[in-house]
Amino acid sequence: MVETTVMGVFTGKPVRRWEDRPASAIGKSRVAGPVRVSRLGLEGDEQADLTVHGGPDKAIHFYPADHYPYWSKIYPDTPFSFAPGRFGENISAARLSEDAVHIGDVFELGTARVQISQGRQPCWKLNMHTGLPTLAARFQTSLKTGWYFRVLEDGTVGEGSVLQLIDRPCPDLPLATVTAARFDPAPDPALATRLSQLPELAENWRAAFAKKLDPHYREDSSRRLGEPGA
């Protein structure tokens, strides 16, 4: 049985934090008490740019608490505090990782029911938020990105709520495999074809895999990752 306990629930609103940069809601605060969960996410949580954040397929961002010690070792000399809620996630818990879950997994989250829809695509805001200019790129190559849930049934969640797997419709598609394929410039065509048509996968990722089937297509992620010269 895949089951764990929610270590924290976090919400935030868009704030303009950096000169000549758009606002961001990556800075989250811990919520005390139960929070309402609905189709568009947690009550009190907002997104700055709805073209790339939020929406039904990205209603709740989950980040594994067990990854934070890894990042502390990678960046030992930073004042940034690596702790649950610090990477902009809404929910954090231990004993779950991208290798242990699958795309389409359905969980009971408190009294809500949610489904894994895609991995996270890190962007430059993560670099700015942490003060670590290489973090987004390392997030991507490490595949320690966390994931998004869509909400299948409304409910409530709070610190101490149970997060329990109740259905696994895609037992041969670990999330780490799907996320690695998403970041691969030339993934296996058979896998890309399947993922482009997989209803459990978020619509924007299905579209991305459909594009990858064109041998002439090249995706440029340098601007998203905030790489020099982008």
KELO-187927 format. One line per field, with one value per residue: residue in three letters; residue number from 1; x, y, z of N, C-alpha, C, O in turn. Coordinates in steps of 0.2 Angstrom, whole numbers, plus 2048, in hexadecimal, padded with zeros to 3 digits. Example, Ala and Ser with C-alpha at 12.3 -4.5 7.8 and 13.67 -1.06 7.14 Angstrom:
BEGIN
resn: [ala|ser]
resi: [1|2]
n.c1: [842|840]
n.c2: [7E4|7F5]
n.c3: [827|823]
ca.c1: [83E|844]
ca.c2: [7EA|7FB]
ca.c3: [827|824]
c.c1: [842|840]
c.c2: [7F0|800]
c.c3: [827|827]
o.c1: [847|843]
o.c2: [7EF|806]
o.c3: [82A|828]
//
This chain:
BEGIN
resn: [met|val|glu|thr|thr|val|met|gly|val|phe|thr|gly|lys|pro|val|arg|arg|trp|glu|asp|arg|pro|ala|ser|ala|ile|gly|lys|ser|arg|val|ala|gly|pro|val|arg|val|ser|arg|leu|gly|leu|glu|gly|asp|glu|gln|ala|asp|leu|thr|val|his|gly|gly|pro|asp|lys|ala|ile|his|phe|tyr|pro|ala|asp|his|tyr|pro|tyr|trp|ser|lys|ile|tyr|pro|asp|thr|pro|phe|ser|phe|ala|pro|gly|arg|phe|gly|glu|asn|ile|ser|ala|ala|arg|leu|ser|glu|asp|ala|val|his|ile|gly|asp|val|phe|glu|leu|gly|thr|ala|arg|val|gln|ile|ser|gln|gly|arg|gln|pro|cys|trp|lys|leu|asn|met|his|thr|gly|leu|pro|thr|leu|ala|ala|arg|phe|gln|thr|ser|leu|lys|thr|gly|trp|tyr|phe|arg|val|leu|glu|asp|gly|thr|val|gly|glu|gly|ser|val|leu|gln|leu|ile|asp|arg|pro|cys|pro|asp|leu|pro|leu|ala|thr|val|thr|ala|ala|arg|phe|asp|pro|ala|pro|asp|pro|ala|leu|ala|thr|arg|leu|ser|gln|leu|pro|glu|leu|ala|glu|asn|trp|arg|ala|ala|phe|ala|lys|lys|leu|asp|pro|his|tyr|arg|glu|asp|ser|ser|arg|arg|leu|gly|glu|pro|gly|ala]
resi: [1|2|3|4|5|6|7|8|9|10|11|12|13|14|15|16|17|18|19|20|21|22|23|24|25|26|27|28|29|30|31|32|33|34|35|36|37|38|39|40|41|42|43|44|45|46|47|48|49|50|51|52|53|54|55|56|57|58|59|60|61|62|63|64|65|66|67|68|69|70|71|72|73|74|75|76|77|78|79|80|81|82|83|84|85|86|87|88|89|90|91|92|93|94|95|96|97|98|99|100|101|102|103|104|105|106|107|108|109|110|111|112|113|114|115|116|117|118|119|120|121|122|123|124|125|126|127|128|129|130|131|132|133|134|135|136|137|138|139|140|141|142|143|144|145|146|147|148|149|150|151|152|153|154|155|156|157|158|159|160|161|162|163|164|165|166|167|168|169|170|171|172|173|174|175|176|177|178|179|180|181|182|183|184|185|186|187|188|189|190|191|192|193|194|195|196|197|198|199|200|201|202|203|204|205|206|207|208|209|210|211|212|213|214|215|216|217|218|219|220|221|222|223|224|225|226|227|228|229|230]
n.c1: [804|803|805|805|808|803|80E|80E|804|803|800|7FF|800|801|810|819|82A|836|840|83B|836|829|81B|81A|814|81B|820|81B|810|80E|7FF|7F3|7E8|7DA|7D8|7CF|7CD|7CB|7C6|7CF|7D9|7E1|7D8|7DB|7E7|7F0|7F5|802|804|7F9|7FB|805|805|7FA|7E8|7DD|7E5|7F0|7EE|7F2|802|80E|81C|829|82E|839|843|84A|855|85F|860|866|872|877|878|880|885|87C|870|863|855|852|844|833|827|82E|832|827|81D|80C|808|811|81A|821|82A|825|829|82E|832|82A|81D|810|80B|7FA|7F7|7EB|7E6|7E0|7DF|7DF|7CE|7CC|7CD|7DA|7E5|7F4|7FB|805|817|821|827|835|839|840|83C|83E|84B|84D|846|84C|859|863|86A|86C|863|856|859|861|856|84F|858|85A|84E|847|83A|82D|81B|80B|7FA|7EA|7D9|7CD|7C2|7BB|7C0|7C7|7D7|7E5|7F3|7FA|7F0|7EB|7F4|7F0|7F2|7E6|7E3|7EA|7EC|7F6|801|80D|814|81E|81F|82C|831|829|82B|838|838|831|83A|843|84B|849|840|83B|833|827|823|821|816|80C|80B|807|7FA|7F4|7E7|7E8|7F3|7F8|7F1|7F9|805|803|801|80E|816|810|816|823|824|826|834|83C|839|83E|840|842|848|850|84C|842|848|851|85E|86E|870|864]
n.c2: [7FA|80B|818|827|835|846|853|860|86E|87A|88B|899|8AA|8B4|8BE|8CC|8CB|8CC|8D8|8DE|8D2|8C6|8C4|8B7|8A8|89F|8A0|898|897|88E|886|886|87A|873|873|878|86E|86F|86E|877|877|87B|884|895|895|89C|89F|8A7|8A8|8A1|89B|892|88D|885|881|874|868|86A|86C|86A|86B|85F|85B|850|84E|847|84B|856|855|851|85C|865|85F|861|86F|875|881|88C|898|895|88D|87C|874|86C|874|87E|87E|883|87A|873|869|85E|84F|840|831|82F|82F|834|828|81F|821|821|828|82D|828|826|82E|82F|83E|845|848|849|844|841|841|83D|847|84C|84F|85C|86A|872|884|894|89C|894|895|8A2|8A4|89C|8A1|89A|897|88C|883|880|879|86E|868|863|85A|851|84B|84C|853|854|854|857|857|854|858|84C|84A|855|85C|85C|860|85F|862|853|84B|83C|836|82B|81E|818|813|80D|810|810|805|803|80E|817|827|82D|828|82D|83B|83C|839|844|84E|84A|84D|844|839|827|822|81A|81B|828|82A|822|82A|836|833|830|830|832|83B|84C|858|862|85B|850|856|85B|84F|84B|854|851|845|849|849|854|85D|868|86C|87A|87D|886|894|892|88B|895|896|89C|8A9|8A6]
n.c3: [800|7FC|805|80F|81A|81A|81B|81B|815|809|803|7F8|7F1|7E2|7E1|7DD|7DD|7D7|7CE|7BE|7BB|7B9|7C5|7D2|7DA|7E1|7ED|7FB|80A|819|81D|82A|831|829|817|809|7FB|7E9|7D8|7D2|7DB|7EB|7F7|7F8|7F2|7E4|7D3|7C9|7BB|7B1|7A5|7A6|7B3|7BF|7BD|7B8|7B6|7BD|7CA|7D7|7DF|7E3|7ED|7F1|801|805|7FC|7FF|808|7FF|7F6|7FF|800|7F3|7F2|7FD|803|803|809|808|80E|80E|80F|811|807|802|7F5|7EE|7EE|7F1|7F9|804|807|80F|80A|7FD|7EC|7DB|7D5|7DB|7D9|7CC|7BC|7BB|7C7|7D4|7E3|7F4|7FB|80A|80C|7FF|7ED|7E3|7D4|7CC|7C0|7B8|7B8|7BF|7B6|7B8|7BA|7B7|7C2|7CD|7CF|7D2|7DD|7E7|7E6|7DF|7D1|7C9|7CC|7C6|7BA|7C0|7C7|7BC|7B6|7C0|7C2|7CE|7D0|7D5|7D4|7CC|7D1|7CB|7D0|7D4|7DC|7E7|7F7|808|80F|81A|825|82A|824|81B|80D|801|7F6|7EA|7DE|7CF|7C0|7B6|7B7|7B1|7AF|7B6|7BF|7BE|7B2|7A9|7AA|7A8|79A|795|797|78E|77F|774|776|778|76A|76A|778|779|770|776|782|77D|77B|787|792|7A0|7A1|7A3|798|792|792|78B|77E|77D|77B|76F|767|768|760|753|749|746|750|75D|76D|777|786|78D|790|799|7A4|7A8|7A3|7A0|793|78E]
ca.c1: [800|806|802|80A|805|804|812|80C|7FF|805|7FD|802|7FD|806|813|81F|830|83D|840|83B|834|822|819|81A|811|81F|821|815|810|80B|7F8|7F1|7E1|7D8|7D8|7CA|7CF|7C6|7C9|7D5|7DF|7E0|7D5|7E0|7ED|7F0|7FB|803|804|7F5|7FC|80A|803|7F3|7E4|7DB|7EA|7F6|7EA|7F6|809|811|823|82B|832|840|848|84D|85C|863|862|86A|879|879|879|882|887|876|86C|85C|853|84F|83F|82D|824|833|832|821|818|806|808|817|819|827|829|823|82D|82C|833|825|816|80F|806|7F4|7F5|7E5|7E7|7DC|7E3|7DA|7C7|7CB|7D0|7DE|7E8|7FA|7F9|80B|81C|822|82C|838|83A|845|839|841|852|84D|843|851|860|867|869|86C|85E|851|85D|862|850|84D|85C|85A|847|844|836|827|816|805|7F4|7E3|7D4|7C8|7BD|7BC|7C0|7CC|7DE|7E9|7F9|7F8|7EB|7EE|7F4|7F0|7F1|7E0|7E2|7F0|7EA|7FB|806|814|816|820|820|833|832|825|82E|83E|836|82E|840|848|84A|847|83E|839|82C|821|821|81E|810|808|80A|803|7F3|7F2|7E2|7EA|7F8|7F5|7F0|7FF|80B|801|803|816|818|80E|81B|829|823|829|83C|83F|837|843|83D|848|846|854|849|83E|84D|855|865|872|86F|85D]
ca.c2: [800|811|81D|82C|83A|84C|856|867|871|881|88F|8A0|8AE|8B7|8C4|8CF|8CA|8CE|8DD|8DC|8CB|8C5|8C1|8B0|8A6|89A|8A0|896|897|888|887|882|878|870|877|875|86C|86F|86D|87B|877|87D|88B|89A|895|89F|89F|8AE|8A7|89C|897|88D|88A|884|87E|86D|863|86C|86F|86A|869|85B|85A|84C|851|844|84D|85C|854|850|863|868|85D|864|876|875|888|891|89A|893|887|876|871|86C|87A|883|87E|885|875|874|863|85A|849|83C|82A|82F|832|833|821|81A|822|821|82C|82B|825|829|82E|833|843|847|846|84B|83F|844|83D|83F|848|84E|851|863|86D|878|88A|899|89F|890|898|8A9|8A3|899|8A4|895|898|886|87E|87D|874|868|865|85F|854|84C|848|84D|859|854|853|85A|853|856|856|848|84B|85B|859|860|85D|863|85F|84D|847|836|835|824|81B|814|811|80E|80E|80F|802|802|815|81B|82E|82F|826|832|841|83C|839|84A|852|847|850|83F|833|821|824|816|81D|82F|829|820|82F|83B|831|82D|834|834|840|853|85A|865|856|84C|85A|85B|849|84A|858|84D|840|84C|848|85A|862|869|870|87E|87E|88B|89A|890|88A|89B|895|8A2|8AA|8A5]
ca.c3: [800|7FB|80A|812|81D|817|820|81A|810|807|7FE|7F7|7EC|7DE|7E4|7D9|7E1|7D4|7CA|7B7|7BA|7BB|7CB|7D3|7E0|7E3|7F4|7FF|811|81C|81F|830|830|822|811|804|7F4|7E4|7D1|7D0|7E0|7F2|7F9|7FB|7EE|7DE|7CF|7C6|7B4|7B0|79F|7A7|7B9|7C1|7B8|7BB|7B5|7C1|7D0|7DE|7DE|7E8|7ED|7F6|807|805|7F7|802|80A|7F8|7F4|804|7FF|7ED|7F4|805|805|802|80F|807|812|80B|813|80E|806|800|7ED|7EB|7EE|7F5|7FD|804|80C|80E|808|7F6|7E7|7D4|7D3|7DF|7D7|7C5|7B9|7BC|7CE|7D8|7EA|7F8|7FF|80F|809|7F7|7E9|7DE|7CF|7C9|7B9|7B5|7BC|7BF|7B2|7BC|7B7|7BA|7C8|7D2|7D0|7D5|7E4|7EB|7E5|7DD|7CA|7C5|7CF|7C2|7B6|7C4|7C8|7B6|7B5|7C6|7C2|7D4|7CE|7D8|7CF|7CD|7D2|7C9|7D5|7D1|7E1|7EC|7FE|80C|810|81F|827|82E|820|818|806|800|7EF|7EA|7D7|7CB|7B9|7B1|7BB|7AE|7AD|7BC|7BD|7BC|7AB|7A5|7AB|7A4|793|794|796|789|778|76F|77A|774|766|76D|77E|777|76D|77B|787|779|77B|78D|795|7A7|7A1|7A2|791|78F|791|785|778|77C|779|768|763|768|75B|74D|74A|745|755|762|772|77A|78D|790|793|79F|7A9|7AA|7A1|79D|78C|78B]
c.c1: [804|802|807|805|807|808|811|808|801|802|800|7FF|803|809|819|825|836|83C|840|839|82C|821|819|817|815|821|81B|815|80C|804|7F6|7EA|7E0|7D7|7D3|7CE|7CA|7CA|7CF|7DA|7DC|7DD|7DB|7E6|7EC|7F6|7FB|802|800|7F6|801|809|7FC|7EF|7E2|7E0|7F0|7F3|7EE|7FD|80B|818|825|830|839|845|84C|854|861|865|866|871|87C|87B|87A|883|882|873|865|85B|84F|84A|838|82A|828|834|82C|81C|812|806|80F|816|820|825|825|828|82B|82D|82D|81E|816|80A|7FF|7F2|7F0|7E6|7E1|7E1|7DE|7D3|7C7|7CE|7D4|7E2|7EE|7F9|800|811|81D|828|82F|839|83F|842|83C|848|852|84A|848|858|865|866|869|867|859|853|85E|85C|84E|851|85C|853|844|83F|830|822|810|7FF|7EE|7DF|7CF|7C1|7BF|7BD|7C4|7D2|7E1|7EF|7F7|7F3|7EF|7EE|7F5|7EE|7EB|7DF|7E8|7EF|7F0|801|80D|817|818|821|827|834|82F|828|834|83D|834|834|845|846|848|845|83C|833|826|81F|81E|817|80B|806|806|7FC|7F0|7ED|7E4|7EF|7F5|7F5|7F6|805|809|803|80A|818|816|813|821|829|826|831|83F|83D|83D|840|843|845|84B|851|845|842|851|85C|868|871|868|859]
c.c2: [806|816|821|831|841|850|85E|869|878|884|896|8A3|8B2|8BD|8C6|8CF|8CC|8D3|8DB|8D5|8CA|8C3|8BA|8AE|8A0|89A|89E|896|891|88A|883|880|875|875|874|874|86B|86E|871|87C|879|884|88F|89A|898|89E|8A5|8AD|8A1|898|892|88A|889|881|877|868|864|86F|870|867|865|85A|856|84F|84E|846|853|85B|854|857|866|866|860|86B|877|87C|88D|892|898|88D|882|873|871|873|87F|883|880|880|877|86F|860|854|845|835|82A|832|831|82C|81C|81C|822|826|829|828|829|829|831|837|846|844|847|844|842|83F|840|840|84A|84F|859|865|873|87E|88F|89C|89B|893|89E|8A8|8A0|89D|89F|894|892|881|87B|878|86E|864|860|859|84F|848|849|854|859|853|857|855|857|854|852|849|850|858|85E|85C|862|85F|859|849|842|837|82E|822|817|811|812|80C|80D|80C|802|809|819|823|830|82D|82B|839|842|83C|840|84F|850|84A|84B|839|82D|823|820|819|824|82F|827|826|835|83A|82F|832|836|83A|847|854|85D|860|852|850|85B|855|848|84E|854|847|843|84C|84F|85F|862|86E|874|880|883|891|897|88E|890|89A|89B|8A3|8A9|8AB]
c.c3: [800|7FF|80D|816|81B|81D|820|814|80F|802|7FD|7F1|7E8|7E1|7DF|7DD|7DE|7CE|7C2|7B6|7BC|7C2|7CC|7DA|7E2|7EA|7F8|806|813|81E|825|82F|82A|81D|80C|7FD|7EF|7DD|7CF|7D6|7E7|7F3|7FB|7F7|7E7|7DA|7CB|7BF|7B3|7A9|7A0|7AE|7BB|7BC|7BB|7BB|7BA|7C7|7D6|7DC|7E4|7E7|7F2|7FB|807|801|7FA|805|804|7F6|7F9|803|7F8|7EE|7FB|807|804|808|80E|80B|80E|80F|80F|80D|802|7F8|7EA|7EA|7F2|7FA|7FE|809|80A|80C|801|7F1|7E0|7D1|7D6|7DD|7CF|7C2|7B9|7C3|7D1|7DF|7EE|7FC|804|80D|802|7F4|7E3|7D9|7CC|7C2|7B5|7BA|7BB|7BA|7B6|7B8|7BA|7C1|7CE|7D4|7D4|7DC|7E9|7EB|7E2|7D5|7C6|7C7|7CA|7BD|7B9|7C6|7C2|7B5|7BA|7C6|7C9|7D4|7D2|7D2|7D0|7CD|7CE|7CF|7D2|7D6|7E6|7F3|802|80D|816|821|82B|82A|81D|811|804|7F9|7EF|7E3|7D3|7C4|7B4|7B5|7B8|7AC|7B3|7BA|7BB|7B5|7A7|7A5|7A7|79C|791|793|791|782|773|773|775|771|769|773|77D|774|772|780|783|779|781|791|79C|7A7|7A0|79A|78E|78E|78C|77E|777|779|771|764|762|762|754|74E|749|74B|75A|767|776|781|791|793|79A|7A5|7AB|7A8|79E|795|789|78B]
o.c1: [809|7FD|80C|7FF|80D|806|812|808|802|800|804|7FB|808|805|81C|826|83B|837|844|83B|82A|825|819|817|812|822|816|81B|807|803|7F7|7E6|7E4|7D5|7D3|7D2|7C5|7D0|7D3|7DE|7D7|7DF|7DE|7EB|7E6|7FB|7F6|7FE|802|7F3|802|80C|7F8|7F2|7E6|7E1|7F4|7F5|7EE|7FE|80B|81B|823|835|83E|84B|852|858|867|86B|86A|876|882|880|876|883|884|872|861|85F|84A|84C|837|829|825|837|82B|816|812|803|812|812|823|81F|822|82B|826|82A|82C|81A|81B|806|7FE|7EC|7F0|7E7|7DE|7E5|7DA|7D2|7C1|7D1|7D1|7E3|7EE|7F8|800|80F|81A|82D|82C|83A|840|847|83D|84A|856|84D|848|85C|86B|861|867|867|858|850|85D|85C|84C|84F|85D|853|83F|841|82C|824|80F|7FF|7EE|7E0|7CB|7BC|7C4|7BA|7C4|7D2|7E0|7F0|7F3|7F1|7F5|7E9|7FA|7E9|7EA|7DB|7EB|7F0|7EF|806|812|81B|814|823|827|837|831|829|836|841|835|834|849|841|844|849|83B|82E|821|819|819|813|805|800|802|7F7|7EA|7EF|7E2|7F0|7F0|7FA|7F8|809|80E|805|80D|81D|81A|815|825|82F|828|833|845|840|840|83F|848|840|84A|853|845|841|855|860|865|872|867|853]
o.c2: [807|818|81E|831|842|851|861|866|87C|881|898|8A1|8B3|8C2|8C2|8D4|8CE|8D3|8D7|8D2|8CE|8C0|8B6|8B2|89C|895|8A2|896|88E|890|87D|884|876|87A|86E|878|868|86D|86E|880|877|888|88D|89E|897|89C|8A8|8B2|89B|893|88D|884|88D|87E|874|864|860|875|874|862|867|859|857|851|851|845|855|85F|855|858|86A|869|862|86E|87A|87E|893|88E|898|888|883|86F|875|877|884|888|87F|881|87B|870|85F|855|845|834|825|837|82D|82A|817|818|822|829|823|827|82F|823|836|835|84B|83E|845|840|847|839|846|83C|849|850|85C|861|878|87D|88E|89E|89D|893|89F|8AC|8A3|89C|8A0|891|892|87B|875|873|868|85E|85B|854|849|843|845|859|85F|852|85A|850|85D|84F|855|849|850|852|864|856|868|859|859|843|842|83A|82B|824|812|80C|818|806|80A|80F|801|809|81D|824|834|831|82D|83C|846|83F|842|853|853|84A|84D|834|82E|825|823|819|826|832|82A|827|839|83E|82D|837|83C|83D|847|852|85C|861|850|84D|85A|855|845|84C|855|845|83F|850|850|865|85D|874|871|884|884|893|89B|890|88F|89D|89F|89E|8AA|8AB]
o.c3: [804|7FD|80F|815|81A|822|825|80F|814|7FD|802|7ED|7EB|7E4|7DC|7E2|7E1|7CB|7C1|7B1|7C0|7C5|7C7|7DE|7E6|7ED|7F8|809|810|821|825|82D|825|81E|80B|7FB|7F0|7DD|7CC|7D6|7E9|7EF|800|7F8|7E4|7DC|7C9|7BC|7B3|7A8|79C|7B0|7B7|7B7|7BF|7BF|7BB|7C9|7DA|7D9|7E9|7E2|7F8|7F9|809|801|7F8|803|804|7F5|7F7|804|7F8|7EB|7FF|80D|803|80D|813|80C|80C|814|80B|812|800|7F6|7E4|7E7|7F7|800|7F8|80E|805|80B|800|7F3|7DF|7CD|7D3|7DE|7CC|7C6|7B8|7C4|7D1|7E2|7EB|7FF|802|80C|7FF|7F7|7E0|7DB|7CB|7BE|7AF|7C0|7B7|7BA|7B6|7B2|7C0|7C5|7D4|7DA|7D8|7E0|7EF|7EF|7E3|7D3|7C0|7C5|7CA|7BC|7B7|7C6|7C3|7B4|7B9|7C9|7CA|7D7|7D2|7CD|7D6|7CA|7CF|7D2|7CD|7D3|7E9|7F4|801|80D|816|81F|830|82C|81C|80E|806|7F6|7F3|7E2|7D4|7C2|7AF|7B6|7BB|7A8|7B6|7B5|7B7|7B1|7A2|79F|7A4|799|78B|78F|78F|780|76E|773|76F|774|769|774|780|776|772|782|787|778|782|792|79F|7AC|79C|796|789|789|788|77A|772|775|76D|75F|75D|761|74F|752|74B|74B|75C|765|778|782|797|799|79F|7AB|7B0|7AC|79B|792|784|789]
//
